[in-house]
Amino acid sequence: MEAAALFSASSFLGKQTAAILVVSDELSTMVWKPGFHSQKFRAARSRVAEMMAGFKIDN
């Protein structure tokens, strides 16, 4: 939902946008498996944060 709002607002403003989603929970087996506090999720979140820290926006 947040990504949809981001893309909608950027489209309205005529701006480019991008999103990186890091998925924490799993429901593929029809049983909810929360993963927000898992080490795997935390590691992925850290890798994304490190990558984005070096990202440069060209105007």
N, C-alpha and C positions, 0 to 999 in steps of 0.2 A: 504494500500500500504506500509506503513512504517513497519507494522508487517511482511509482506511478505519479505521485504528486510532484516529485522533482522533475520528471520528464514533461508533465503537463505545464508546470510553471515556466520551464525553460522554453518550451514551444511557444507559449503565449508571449514571452518576452523576446523571442527570436534569437535565443542563445543556444549554444551547444552545451551538452551535458553528457556525463558518463556516470555509471554506478558500478561498484564492485560489491557483490553480495557474498557474505560469508555465512553459510547455513549452519545452524547449531542443532536444531531438533530434527528427528527422523520420524516419519510416519508411513514408510513404504510397506511395512508389514501389518498395517492397520492397528499397530500398538504404538502409542506415543512414547518415544525415547528422547527425553530432554537431554541436550548436550551442551547447554550454555556454560556449564561449569567444568566441562571435560578438558583434559590437557590437550587433546587433539584440536578442539575449537580454539583454545587460548593460543596455541602455537600458530594456527592459521591466521587468527586475528592479528597477532604480532607481526607476522610476515607481511600482511597487507598494510599495516600501519607503517612499517619500515619502508616498504615500496613507495607508499604515497608521500612519505616525508621527503623523498628526493624528486617528486614530480614537479615539473615546471609548467606553468600555464603561459602559453604565448597569446598575446592579444593582437 
